[in-house]
Amino acid sequence: MIITLEELRNIKHSLPTGSVKKIAKQLNLEEQTIRNYFGAKKKSPPTLAIHRQSGPGGGIFRIEDLTILNLAKQIIKEKQMRTKKE
């Protein structure tokens, strides 16, 4: 999948507080690995299969494993459904 840094950051910023920790725990990864997935630049093992190409708006990313992205989107969808019920 090809996605821009801006799109990744928008997804991360749409997540409720604690979501990075929740995703990391669920996938048995470090929290910094999840943050890096969404565009942070700090080093953390393991490196994920994400390839960044420079360009306008932060560039584009080619993501091979969509697991983290799909979990994030699921959390956002659940948050929106809870908001609609209130």
PyMOL Python script that loads the backbone (N, CA, C, O; Angstrom):
from pymol import cmd

cmd.read_pdbstr("""\
ATOM      1  N   MET A   1       0.853  -1.173   0.000  1.00  0.00           N
ATOM      2  CA  MET A   1       0.000   0.000   0.000  1.00  0.00           C
ATOM      3  C   MET A   1       0.901   1.240   0.000  1.00  0.00           C
ATOM      4  O   MET A   1       1.932   1.270   0.672  1.00  0.00           O
ATOM      5  N   ILE A   2       0.507   2.233  -0.744  1.00  0.00           N
ATOM      6  CA  ILE A   2       1.199   3.511  -0.791  1.00  0.00           C
ATOM      7  C   ILE A   2       0.348   4.529  -0.028  1.00  0.00           C
ATOM      8  O   ILE A   2      -0.855   4.646  -0.262  1.00  0.00           O
ATOM      9  N   ILE A   3       0.988   5.266   0.889  1.00  0.00           N
ATOM     10  CA  ILE A   3       0.277   6.261   1.693  1.00  0.00           C
ATOM     11  C   ILE A   3       1.235   7.419   1.973  1.00  0.00           C
ATOM     12  O   ILE A   3       2.444   7.219   2.087  1.00  0.00           O
ATOM     13  N   THR A   4       0.695   8.607   2.081  1.00  0.00           N
ATOM     14  CA  THR A   4       1.549   9.759   2.361  1.00  0.00           C
ATOM     15  C   THR A   4       1.808   9.876   3.863  1.00  0.00           C
ATOM     16  O   THR A   4       1.051   9.354   4.682  1.00  0.00           O
ATOM     17  N   LEU A   5       2.878  10.563   4.198  1.00  0.00           N
ATOM     18  CA  LEU A   5       3.171  10.815   5.608  1.00  0.00           C
ATOM     19  C   LEU A   5       2.021  11.584   6.241  1.00  0.00           C
ATOM     20  O   LEU A   5       1.646  11.321   7.383  1.00  0.00           O
ATOM     21  N   GLU A   6       1.470  12.522   5.506  1.00  0.00           N
ATOM     22  CA  GLU A   6       0.354  13.317   6.024  1.00  0.00           C
ATOM     23  C   GLU A   6      -0.842  12.427   6.384  1.00  0.00           C
ATOM     24  O   GLU A   6      -1.471  12.626   7.423  1.00  0.00           O
ATOM     25  N   GLU A   7      -1.154  11.455   5.535  1.00  0.00           N
ATOM     26  CA  GLU A   7      -2.263  10.535   5.825  1.00  0.00           C
ATOM     27  C   GLU A   7      -1.961   9.688   7.060  1.00  0.00           C
ATOM     28  O   GLU A   7      -2.831   9.485   7.906  1.00  0.00           O
ATOM     29  N   LEU A   8      -0.724   9.195   7.161  1.00  0.00           N
ATOM     30  CA  LEU A   8      -0.332   8.406   8.333  1.00  0.00           C
ATOM     31  C   LEU A   8      -0.451   9.224   9.610  1.00  0.00           C
ATOM     32  O   LEU A   8      -0.967   8.739  10.617  1.00  0.00           O
ATOM     33  N   ARG A   9       0.025  10.466   9.570  1.00  0.00           N
ATOM     34  CA  ARG A   9      -0.036  11.327  10.761  1.00  0.00           C
ATOM     35  C   ARG A   9      -1.481  11.632  11.135  1.00  0.00           C
ATOM     36  O   ARG A   9      -1.812  11.680  12.320  1.00  0.00           O
ATOM     37  N   ASN A  10      -2.351  11.840  10.140  1.00  0.00           N
ATOM     38  CA  ASN A  10      -3.766  12.090  10.433  1.00  0.00           C
ATOM     39  C   ASN A  10      -4.403  10.891  11.128  1.00  0.00           C
ATOM     40  O   ASN A  10      -5.208  11.058  12.045  1.00  0.00           O
ATOM     41  N   ILE A  11      -4.047   9.687  10.696  1.00  0.00           N
ATOM     42  CA  ILE A  11      -4.576   8.489  11.334  1.00  0.00           C
ATOM     43  C   ILE A  11      -4.087   8.428  12.780  1.00  0.00           C
ATOM     44  O   ILE A  11      -4.876   8.194  13.695  1.00  0.00           O
ATOM     45  N   LYS A  12      -2.785   8.638  12.986  1.00  0.00           N
ATOM     46  CA  LYS A  12      -2.233   8.581  14.344  1.00  0.00           C
ATOM     47  C   LYS A  12      -2.906   9.609  15.241  1.00  0.00           C
ATOM     48  O   LYS A  12      -3.249   9.301  16.382  1.00  0.00           O
ATOM     49  N   HIS A  13      -3.102  10.833  14.740  1.00  0.00           N
ATOM     50  CA  HIS A  13      -3.704  11.884  15.554  1.00  0.00           C
ATOM     51  C   HIS A  13      -5.194  11.664  15.802  1.00  0.00           C
ATOM     52  O   HIS A  13      -5.771  12.295  16.687  1.00  0.00           O
ATOM     53  N   SER A  14      -5.820  10.782  15.034  1.00  0.00           N
ATOM     54  CA  SER A  14      -7.231  10.455  15.237  1.00  0.00           C
ATOM     55  C   SER A  14      -7.422   9.364  16.294  1.00  0.00           C
ATOM     56  O   SER A  14      -8.539   9.123  16.754  1.00  0.00           O
ATOM     57  N   LEU A  15      -6.332   8.715  16.670  1.00  0.00           N
ATOM     58  CA  LEU A  15      -6.417   7.633  17.653  1.00  0.00           C
ATOM     59  C   LEU A  15      -6.675   8.200  19.050  1.00  0.00           C
ATOM     60  O   LEU A  15      -6.128   9.243  19.409  1.00  0.00           O
ATOM     61  N   PRO A  16      -7.505   7.516  19.832  1.00  0.00           N
ATOM     62  CA  PRO A  16      -7.705   7.947  21.215  1.00  0.00           C
ATOM     63  C   PRO A  16      -6.421   7.745  22.031  1.00  0.00           C
ATOM     64  O   PRO A  16      -5.569   6.932  21.673  1.00  0.00           O
ATOM     65  N   THR A  17      -6.300   8.477  23.106  1.00  0.00           N
ATOM     66  CA  THR A  17      -5.161   8.353  23.999  1.00  0.00           C
ATOM     67  C   THR A  17      -4.999   6.891  24.439  1.00  0.00           C
ATOM     68  O   THR A  17      -5.973   6.222  24.782  1.00  0.00           O
ATOM     69  N   GLY A  18      -3.765   6.418  24.421  1.00  0.00           N
ATOM     70  CA  GLY A  18      -3.477   5.050  24.843  1.00  0.00           C
ATOM     71  C   GLY A  18      -3.498   4.030  23.724  1.00  0.00           C
ATOM     72  O   GLY A  18      -3.184   2.862  23.951  1.00  0.00           O
ATOM     73  N   SER A  19      -3.860   4.442  22.530  1.00  0.00           N
ATOM     74  CA  SER A  19      -3.978   3.502  21.414  1.00  0.00           C
ATOM     75  C   SER A  19      -2.634   2.948  20.966  1.00  0.00           C
ATOM     76  O   SER A  19      -2.538   1.777  20.600  1.00  0.00           O
ATOM     77  N   VAL A  20      -1.598   3.777  20.990  1.00  0.00           N
ATOM     78  CA  VAL A  20      -0.272   3.297  20.591  1.00  0.00           C
ATOM     79  C   VAL A  20       0.155   2.171  21.523  1.00  0.00           C
ATOM     80  O   VAL A  20       0.668   1.145  21.077  1.00  0.00           O
ATOM     81  N   LYS A  21      -0.060   2.370  22.813  1.00  0.00           N
ATOM     82  CA  LYS A  21       0.278   1.349  23.806  1.00  0.00           C
ATOM     83  C   LYS A  21      -0.554   0.089  23.583  1.00  0.00           C
ATOM     84  O   LYS A  21      -0.033  -1.023  23.671  1.00  0.00           O
ATOM     85  N   LYS A  22      -1.832   0.257  23.298  1.00  0.00           N
ATOM     86  CA  LYS A  22      -2.733  -0.878  23.068  1.00  0.00           C
ATOM     87  C   LYS A  22      -2.292  -1.689  21.850  1.00  0.00           C
ATOM     88  O   LYS A  22      -2.256  -2.918  21.907  1.00  0.00           O
ATOM     89  N   ILE A  23      -1.958  -1.016  20.758  1.00  0.00           N
ATOM     90  CA  ILE A  23      -1.515  -1.699  19.541  1.00  0.00           C
ATOM     91  C   ILE A  23      -0.193  -2.420  19.799  1.00  0.00           C
ATOM     92  O   ILE A  23      -0.017  -3.570  19.398  1.00  0.00           O
ATOM     93  N   ALA A  24       0.731  -1.739  20.468  1.00  0.00           N
ATOM     94  CA  ALA A  24       2.037  -2.341  20.764  1.00  0.00           C
ATOM     95  C   ALA A  24       1.874  -3.604  21.604  1.00  0.00           C
ATOM     96  O   ALA A  24       2.504  -4.626  21.332  1.00  0.00           O
ATOM     97  N   LYS A  25       1.036  -3.528  22.611  1.00  0.00           N
ATOM     98  CA  LYS A  25       0.818  -4.685  23.493  1.00  0.00           C
ATOM     99  C   LYS A  25       0.183  -5.841  22.721  1.00  0.00           C
ATOM    100  O   LYS A  25       0.596  -6.992  22.862  1.00  0.00           O
ATOM    101  N   GLN A  26      -0.808  -5.531  21.917  1.00  0.00           N
ATOM    102  CA  GLN A  26      -1.516  -6.553  21.155  1.00  0.00           C
ATOM    103  C   GLN A  26      -0.584  -7.275  20.179  1.00  0.00           C
ATOM    104  O   GLN A  26      -0.733  -8.475  19.950  1.00  0.00           O
ATOM    105  N   LEU A  27       0.377  -6.543  19.602  1.00  0.00           N
ATOM    106  CA  LEU A  27       1.274  -7.121  18.604  1.00  0.00           C
ATOM    107  C   LEU A  27       2.634  -7.508  19.184  1.00  0.00           C
ATOM    108  O   LEU A  27       3.522  -7.964  18.463  1.00  0.00           O
ATOM    109  N   ASN A  28       2.784  -7.319  20.495  1.00  0.00           N
ATOM    110  CA  ASN A  28       4.036  -7.633  21.176  1.00  0.00           C
ATOM    111  C   ASN A  28       5.213  -6.870  20.555  1.00  0.00           C
ATOM    112  O   ASN A  28       6.265  -7.441  20.264  1.00  0.00           O
ATOM    113  N   LEU A  29       5.003  -5.569  20.362  1.00  0.00           N
ATOM    114  CA  LEU A  29       6.019  -4.682  19.812  1.00  0.00           C
ATOM    115  C   LEU A  29       6.268  -3.555  20.799  1.00  0.00           C
ATOM    116  O   LEU A  29       5.478  -3.343  21.718  1.00  0.00           O
ATOM    117  N   GLU A  30       7.358  -2.836  20.613  1.00  0.00           N
ATOM    118  CA  GLU A  30       7.634  -1.676  21.446  1.00  0.00           C
ATOM    119  C   GLU A  30       6.778  -0.501  20.975  1.00  0.00           C
ATOM    120  O   GLU A  30       6.473  -0.374  19.789  1.00  0.00           O
ATOM    121  N   GLU A  31       6.399   0.349  21.919  1.00  0.00           N
ATOM    122  CA  GLU A  31       5.577   1.507  21.572  1.00  0.00           C
ATOM    123  C   GLU A  31       6.272   2.391  20.546  1.00  0.00           C
ATOM    124  O   GLU A  31       5.622   2.935  19.653  1.00  0.00           O
ATOM    125  N   GLN A  32       7.585   2.538  20.665  1.00  0.00           N
ATOM    126  CA  GLN A  32       8.305   3.390  19.721  1.00  0.00           C
ATOM    127  C   GLN A  32       8.239   2.826  18.306  1.00  0.00           C
ATOM    128  O   GLN A  32       8.250   3.585  17.337  1.00  0.00           O
ATOM    129  N   THR A  33       8.172   1.522  18.179  1.00  0.00           N
ATOM    130  CA  THR A  33       8.025   0.897  16.862  1.00  0.00           C
ATOM    131  C   THR A  33       6.712   1.342  16.221  1.00  0.00           C
ATOM    132  O   THR A  33       6.661   1.609  15.020  1.00  0.00           O
ATOM    133  N   ILE A  34       5.656   1.419  17.020  1.00  0.00           N
ATOM    134  CA  ILE A  34       4.349   1.861  16.518  1.00  0.00           C
ATOM    135  C   ILE A  34       4.423   3.344  16.138  1.00  0.00           C
ATOM    136  O   ILE A  34       3.913   3.745  15.092  1.00  0.00           O
ATOM    137  N   ARG A  35       5.049   4.142  16.979  1.00  0.00           N
ATOM    138  CA  ARG A  35       5.191   5.573  16.662  1.00  0.00           C
ATOM    139  C   ARG A  35       5.979   5.764  15.363  1.00  0.00           C
ATOM    140  O   ARG A  35       5.624   6.600  14.531  1.00  0.00           O
ATOM    141  N   ASN A  36       7.045   4.985  15.197  1.00  0.00           N
ATOM    142  CA  ASN A  36       7.850   5.076  13.977  1.00  0.00           C
ATOM    143  C   ASN A  36       7.042   4.687  12.747  1.00  0.00           C
ATOM    144  O   ASN A  36       7.235   5.251  11.669  1.00  0.00           O
ATOM    145  N   TYR A  37       6.152   3.739  12.902  1.00  0.00           N
ATOM    146  CA  TYR A  37       5.281   3.317  11.804  1.00  0.00           C
ATOM    147  C   TYR A  37       4.482   4.501  11.272  1.00  0.00           C
ATOM    148  O   TYR A  37       4.221   4.608  10.074  1.00  0.00           O
ATOM    149  N   PHE A  38       4.099   5.394  12.196  1.00  0.00           N
ATOM    150  CA  PHE A  38       3.299   6.557  11.821  1.00  0.00           C
ATOM    151  C   PHE A  38       4.149   7.788  11.532  1.00  0.00           C
ATOM    152  O   PHE A  38       3.632   8.905  11.501  1.00  0.00           O
ATOM    153  N   GLY A  39       5.460   7.593  11.319  1.00  0.00           N
ATOM    154  CA  GLY A  39       6.293   8.679  10.844  1.00  0.00           C
ATOM    155  C   GLY A  39       7.329   9.214  11.798  1.00  0.00           C
ATOM    156  O   GLY A  39       8.129  10.059  11.398  1.00  0.00           O
ATOM    157  N   ALA A  40       7.360   8.765  13.046  1.00  0.00           N
ATOM    158  CA  ALA A  40       8.419   9.213  13.958  1.00  0.00           C
ATOM    159  C   ALA A  40       9.754   8.679  13.442  1.00  0.00           C
ATOM    160  O   ALA A  40       9.789   7.721  12.670  1.00  0.00           O
ATOM    161  N   LYS A  41      10.835   9.294  13.864  1.00  0.00           N
ATOM    162  CA  LYS A  41      12.132   8.918  13.309  1.00  0.00           C
ATOM    163  C   LYS A  41      13.095   8.349  14.345  1.00  0.00           C
ATOM    164  O   LYS A  41      14.281   8.200  14.053  1.00  0.00           O
ATOM    165  N   LYS A  42      12.625   8.032  15.529  1.00  0.00           N
ATOM    166  CA  LYS A  42      13.507   7.491  16.552  1.00  0.00           C
ATOM    167  C   LYS A  42      13.801   6.029  16.272  1.00  0.00           C
ATOM    168  O   LYS A  42      12.963   5.302  15.739  1.00  0.00           O
ATOM    169  N   LYS A  43      14.992   5.613  16.634  1.00  0.00           N
ATOM    170  CA  LYS A  43      15.373   4.219  16.410  1.00  0.00           C
ATOM    171  C   LYS A  43      14.694   3.320  17.433  1.00  0.00           C
ATOM    172  O   LYS A  43      14.575   3.668  18.608  1.00  0.00           O
ATOM    173  N   SER A  44      14.257   2.171  16.970  1.00  0.00           N
ATOM    174  CA  SER A  44      13.718   1.151  17.859  1.00  0.00           C
ATOM    175  C   SER A  44      13.691  -0.170  17.116  1.00  0.00           C
ATOM    176  O   SER A  44      13.328  -0.205  15.941  1.00  0.00           O
ATOM    177  N   PRO A  45      14.060  -1.237  17.763  1.00  0.00           N
ATOM    178  CA  PRO A  45      13.967  -2.536  17.111  1.00  0.00           C
ATOM    179  C   PRO A  45      12.556  -3.071  17.268  1.00  0.00           C
ATOM    180  O   PRO A  45      11.908  -2.657  18.230  1.00  0.00           O
ATOM    181  N   PRO A  46      12.024  -3.914  16.464  1.00  0.00           N
ATOM    182  CA  PRO A  46      12.570  -4.261  15.156  1.00  0.00           C
ATOM    183  C   PRO A  46      12.135  -3.262  14.097  1.00  0.00           C
ATOM    184  O   PRO A  46      11.178  -2.514  14.299  1.00  0.00           O
ATOM    185  N   THR A  47      12.817  -3.249  12.998  1.00  0.00           N
ATOM    186  CA  THR A  47      12.440  -2.369  11.900  1.00  0.00           C
ATOM    187  C   THR A  47      11.292  -3.036  11.144  1.00  0.00           C
ATOM    188  O   THR A  47      11.312  -4.243  10.903  1.00  0.00           O
ATOM    189  N   LEU A  48      10.308  -2.250  10.779  1.00  0.00           N
ATOM    190  CA  LEU A  48       9.155  -2.785  10.065  1.00  0.00           C
ATOM    191  C   LEU A  48       9.356  -2.630   8.568  1.00  0.00           C
ATOM    192  O   LEU A  48      10.202  -1.856   8.122  1.00  0.00           O
ATOM    193  N   ALA A  49       8.589  -3.355   7.811  1.00  0.00           N
ATOM    194  CA  ALA A  49       8.688  -3.326   6.348  1.00  0.00           C
ATOM    195  C   ALA A  49       7.980  -2.091   5.797  1.00  0.00           C
ATOM    196  O   ALA A  49       6.915  -2.179   5.186  1.00  0.00           O
ATOM    197  N   ILE A  50       8.604  -0.938   6.033  1.00  0.00           N
ATOM    198  CA  ILE A  50       8.084   0.333   5.538  1.00  0.00           C
ATOM    199  C   ILE A  50       9.208   1.005   4.772  1.00  0.00           C
ATOM    200  O   ILE A  50      10.332   1.107   5.262  1.00  0.00           O
ATOM    201  N   HIS A  51       8.902   1.458   3.581  1.00  0.00           N
ATOM    202  CA  HIS A  51       9.914   2.102   2.759  1.00  0.00           C
ATOM    203  C   HIS A  51       9.458   3.524   2.473  1.00  0.00           C
ATOM    204  O   HIS A  51       8.381   3.745   1.920  1.00  0.00           O
ATOM    205  N   ARG A  52      10.291   4.484   2.856  1.00  0.00           N
ATOM    206  CA  ARG A  52       9.940   5.896   2.716  1.00  0.00           C
ATOM    207  C   ARG A  52      10.648   6.503   1.512  1.00  0.00           C
ATOM    208  O   ARG A  52      11.833   6.269   1.275  1.00  0.00           O
ATOM    209  N   GLN A  53       9.884   7.289   0.760  1.00  0.00           N
ATOM    210  CA  GLN A  53      10.446   8.015  -0.372  1.00  0.00           C
ATOM    211  C   GLN A  53      10.183   9.503  -0.138  1.00  0.00           C
ATOM    212  O   GLN A  53       9.041   9.915   0.068  1.00  0.00           O
ATOM    213  N   SER A  54      11.234  10.290  -0.171  1.00  0.00           N
ATOM    214  CA  SER A  54      11.091  11.729   0.064  1.00  0.00           C
ATOM    215  C   SER A  54      10.194  12.351  -0.989  1.00  0.00           C
ATOM    216  O   SER A  54      10.094  11.878  -2.121  1.00  0.00           O
ATOM    217  N   GLY A  55       9.540  13.436  -0.571  1.00  0.00           N
ATOM    218  CA  GLY A  55       8.673  14.153  -1.489  1.00  0.00           C
ATOM    219  C   GLY A  55       7.890  15.217  -0.755  1.00  0.00           C
ATOM    220  O   GLY A  55       8.079  15.409   0.446  1.00  0.00           O
ATOM    221  N   PRO A  56       7.005  15.916  -1.463  1.00  0.00           N
ATOM    222  CA  PRO A  56       6.197  16.966  -0.844  1.00  0.00           C
ATOM    223  C   PRO A  56       5.335  16.408   0.286  1.00  0.00           C
ATOM    224  O   PRO A  56       4.891  15.262   0.231  1.00  0.00           O
ATOM    225  N   GLY A  57       5.107  17.215   1.293  1.00  0.00           N
ATOM    226  CA  GLY A  57       4.236  16.818   2.391  1.00  0.00           C
ATOM    227  C   GLY A  57       4.810  15.696   3.239  1.00  0.00           C
ATOM    228  O   GLY A  57       4.061  14.962   3.884  1.00  0.00           O
ATOM    229  N   GLY A  58       6.115  15.555   3.248  1.00  0.00           N
ATOM    230  CA  GLY A  58       6.736  14.509   4.060  1.00  0.00           C
ATOM    231  C   GLY A  58       7.056  13.247   3.301  1.00  0.00           C
ATOM    232  O   GLY A  58       7.700  12.345   3.838  1.00  0.00           O
ATOM    233  N   GLY A  59       6.619  13.166   2.063  1.00  0.00           N
ATOM    234  CA  GLY A  59       6.924  12.002   1.243  1.00  0.00           C
ATOM    235  C   GLY A  59       5.846  10.938   1.300  1.00  0.00           C
ATOM    236  O   GLY A  59       4.771  11.126   1.869  1.00  0.00           O
ATOM    237  N   ILE A  60       6.179   9.819   0.688  1.00  0.00           N
ATOM    238  CA  ILE A  60       5.234   8.698   0.661  1.00  0.00           C
ATOM    239  C   ILE A  60       5.884   7.472   1.278  1.00  0.00           C
ATOM    240  O   ILE A  60       7.108   7.343   1.308  1.00  0.00           O
ATOM    241  N   PHE A  61       5.048   6.584   1.765  1.00  0.00           N
ATOM    242  CA  PHE A  61       5.498   5.345   2.379  1.00  0.00           C
ATOM    243  C   PHE A  61       4.884   4.175   1.622  1.00  0.00           C
ATOM    244  O   PHE A  61       3.707   4.199   1.260  1.00  0.00           O
ATOM    245  N   ARG A  62       5.692   3.163   1.391  1.00  0.00           N
ATOM    246  CA  ARG A  62       5.175   1.902   0.857  1.00  0.00           C
ATOM    247  C   ARG A  62       5.179   0.929   2.021  1.00  0.00           C
ATOM    248  O   ARG A  62       6.235   0.563   2.537  1.00  0.00           O
ATOM    249  N   ILE A  63       3.991   0.515   2.429  1.00  0.00           N
ATOM    250  CA  ILE A  63       3.830  -0.362   3.586  1.00  0.00           C
ATOM    251  C   ILE A  63       3.485  -1.761   3.093  1.00  0.00           C
ATOM    252  O   ILE A  63       2.519  -1.956   2.355  1.00  0.00           O
ATOM    253  N   GLU A  64       4.286  -2.721   3.512  1.00  0.00           N
ATOM    254  CA  GLU A  64       4.065  -4.107   3.098  1.00  0.00           C
ATOM    255  C   GLU A  64       3.129  -4.850   4.047  1.00  0.00           C
ATOM    256  O   GLU A  64       2.330  -5.675   3.605  1.00  0.00           O
ATOM    257  N   ASP A  65       3.218  -4.569   5.342  1.00  0.00           N
ATOM    258  CA  ASP A  65       2.384  -5.240   6.332  1.00  0.00           C
ATOM    259  C   ASP A  65       1.398  -4.219   6.896  1.00  0.00           C
ATOM    260  O   ASP A  65       1.798  -3.254   7.548  1.00  0.00           O
ATOM    261  N   LEU A  66       0.126  -4.435   6.643  1.00  0.00           N
ATOM    262  CA  LEU A  66      -0.908  -3.470   7.032  1.00  0.00           C
ATOM    263  C   LEU A  66      -1.503  -3.733   8.415  1.00  0.00           C
ATOM    264  O   LEU A  66      -2.490  -3.096   8.783  1.00  0.00           O
ATOM    265  N   THR A  67      -0.933  -4.647   9.179  1.00  0.00           N
ATOM    266  CA  THR A  67      -1.504  -5.028  10.468  1.00  0.00           C
ATOM    267  C   THR A  67      -1.690  -3.824  11.387  1.00  0.00           C
ATOM    268  O   THR A  67      -2.778  -3.626  11.926  1.00  0.00           O
ATOM    269  N   ILE A  68      -0.651  -3.021  11.573  1.00  0.00           N
ATOM    270  CA  ILE A  68      -0.741  -1.863  12.469  1.00  0.00           C
ATOM    271  C   ILE A  68      -1.751  -0.854  11.933  1.00  0.00           C
ATOM    272  O   ILE A  68      -2.563  -0.323  12.691  1.00  0.00           O
ATOM    273  N   LEU A  69      -1.706  -0.595  10.658  1.00  0.00           N
ATOM    274  CA  LEU A  69      -2.627   0.364  10.046  1.00  0.00           C
ATOM    275  C   LEU A  69      -4.074  -0.105  10.195  1.00  0.00           C
ATOM    276  O   LEU A  69      -4.953   0.692  10.522  1.00  0.00           O
ATOM    277  N   ASN A  70      -4.319  -1.368   9.962  1.00  0.00           N
ATOM    278  CA  ASN A  70      -5.676  -1.902  10.092  1.00  0.00           C
ATOM    279  C   ASN A  70      -6.174  -1.841  11.536  1.00  0.00           C
ATOM    280  O   ASN A  70      -7.341  -1.530  11.773  1.00  0.00           O
ATOM    281  N   LEU A  71      -5.293  -2.138  12.507  1.00  0.00           N
ATOM    282  CA  LEU A  71      -5.691  -2.025  13.915  1.00  0.00           C
ATOM    283  C   LEU A  71      -6.024  -0.578  14.272  1.00  0.00           C
ATOM    284  O   LEU A  71      -7.005  -0.314  14.966  1.00  0.00           O
ATOM    285  N   ALA A  72      -5.209   0.350  13.797  1.00  0.00           N
ATOM    286  CA  ALA A  72      -5.459   1.767  14.063  1.00  0.00           C
ATOM    287  C   ALA A  72      -6.805   2.197  13.484  1.00  0.00           C
ATOM    288  O   ALA A  72      -7.584   2.877  14.152  1.00  0.00           O
ATOM    289  N   LYS A  73      -7.071   1.802  12.255  1.00  0.00           N
ATOM    290  CA  LYS A  73      -8.348   2.159  11.621  1.00  0.00           C
ATOM    291  C   LYS A  73      -9.522   1.541  12.370  1.00  0.00           C
ATOM    292  O   LYS A  73     -10.577   2.164  12.490  1.00  0.00           O
ATOM    293  N   GLN A  74      -9.351   0.326  12.870  1.00  0.00           N
ATOM    294  CA  GLN A  74     -10.404  -0.343  13.641  1.00  0.00           C
ATOM    295  C   GLN A  74     -10.676   0.414  14.944  1.00  0.00           C
ATOM    296  O   GLN A  74     -11.832   0.594  15.326  1.00  0.00           O
ATOM    297  N   ILE A  75      -9.622   0.856  15.620  1.00  0.00           N
ATOM    298  CA  ILE A  75      -9.779   1.622  16.859  1.00  0.00           C
ATOM    299  C   ILE A  75     -10.500   2.939  16.582  1.00  0.00           C
ATOM    300  O   ILE A  75     -11.370   3.344  17.353  1.00  0.00           O
ATOM    301  N   ILE A  76     -10.146   3.603  15.496  1.00  0.00           N
ATOM    302  CA  ILE A  76     -10.801   4.863  15.136  1.00  0.00           C
ATOM    303  C   ILE A  76     -12.277   4.627  14.836  1.00  0.00           C
ATOM    304  O   ILE A  76     -13.132   5.406  15.257  1.00  0.00           O
ATOM    305  N   LYS A  77     -12.575   3.556  14.110  1.00  0.00           N
ATOM    306  CA  LYS A  77     -13.965   3.233  13.782  1.00  0.00           C
ATOM    307  C   LYS A  77     -14.773   2.955  15.052  1.00  0.00           C
ATOM    308  O   LYS A  77     -15.907   3.418  15.177  1.00  0.00           O
ATOM    309  N   GLU A  78     -14.196   2.200  15.994  1.00  0.00           N
ATOM    310  CA  GLU A  78     -14.874   1.912  17.258  1.00  0.00           C
ATOM    311  C   GLU A  78     -15.121   3.192  18.046  1.00  0.00           C
ATOM    312  O   GLU A  78     -16.174   3.353  18.664  1.00  0.00           O
ATOM    313  N   LYS A  79     -14.149   4.104  18.023  1.00  0.00           N
ATOM    314  CA  LYS A  79     -14.295   5.396  18.711  1.00  0.00           C
ATOM    315  C   LYS A  79     -15.445   6.192  18.100  1.00  0.00           C
ATOM    316  O   LYS A  79     -16.249   6.785  18.819  1.00  0.00           O
ATOM    317  N   GLN A  80     -15.521   6.201  16.766  1.00  0.00           N
ATOM    318  CA  GLN A  80     -16.591   6.935  16.087  1.00  0.00           C
ATOM    319  C   GLN A  80     -17.956   6.325  16.399  1.00  0.00           C
ATOM    320  O   GLN A  80     -18.933   7.052  16.581  1.00  0.00           O
ATOM    321  N   MET A  81     -18.027   5.005  16.459  1.00  0.00           N
ATOM    322  CA  MET A  81     -19.308   4.348  16.761  1.00  0.00           C
ATOM    323  C   MET A  81     -19.752   4.665  18.197  1.00  0.00           C
ATOM    324  O   MET A  81     -20.938   4.881  18.448  1.00  0.00           O
ATOM    325  N   ARG A  82     -18.795   4.692  19.135  1.00  0.00           N
ATOM    326  CA  ARG A  82     -19.136   5.048  20.525  1.00  0.00           C
ATOM    327  C   ARG A  82     -19.625   6.485  20.609  1.00  0.00           C
ATOM    328  O   ARG A  82     -20.557   6.785  21.356  1.00  0.00           O
ATOM    329  N   THR A  83     -19.000   7.375  19.846  1.00  0.00           N
ATOM    330  CA  THR A  83     -19.370   8.780  19.841  1.00  0.00           C
ATOM    331  C   THR A  83     -20.785   8.964  19.295  1.00  0.00           C
ATOM    332  O   THR A  83     -21.550   9.782  19.806  1.00  0.00           O
ATOM    333  N   LYS A  84     -21.130   8.208  18.263  1.00  0.00           N
ATOM    334  CA  LYS A  84     -22.471   8.312  17.672  1.00  0.00           C
ATOM    335  C   LYS A  84     -23.547   7.837  18.638  1.00  0.00           C
ATOM    336  O   LYS A  84     -24.658   8.368  18.638  1.00  0.00           O
ATOM    337  N   LYS A  85     -23.225   6.831  19.470  1.00  0.00           N
ATOM    338  CA  LYS A  85     -24.198   6.285  20.419  1.00  0.00           C
ATOM    339  C   LYS A  85     -24.467   7.238  21.570  1.00  0.00           C
ATOM    340  O   LYS A  85     -25.528   7.177  22.192  1.00  0.00           O
ATOM    341  N   GLU A  86     -23.508   8.125  21.862  1.00  0.00           N
ATOM    342  CA  GLU A  86     -23.651   9.039  23.003  1.00  0.00           C
ATOM    343  C   GLU A  86     -24.522  10.193  22.702  1.00  0.00           C
ATOM    344  O   GLU A  86     -24.736  11.046  23.563  1.00  0.00           O
TER     345      GLU A  86
END
""", "prot")
cmd.dss("prot")
cmd.show_as("cartoon", "prot")
cmd.util.cbc("prot")
cmd.orient("prot")
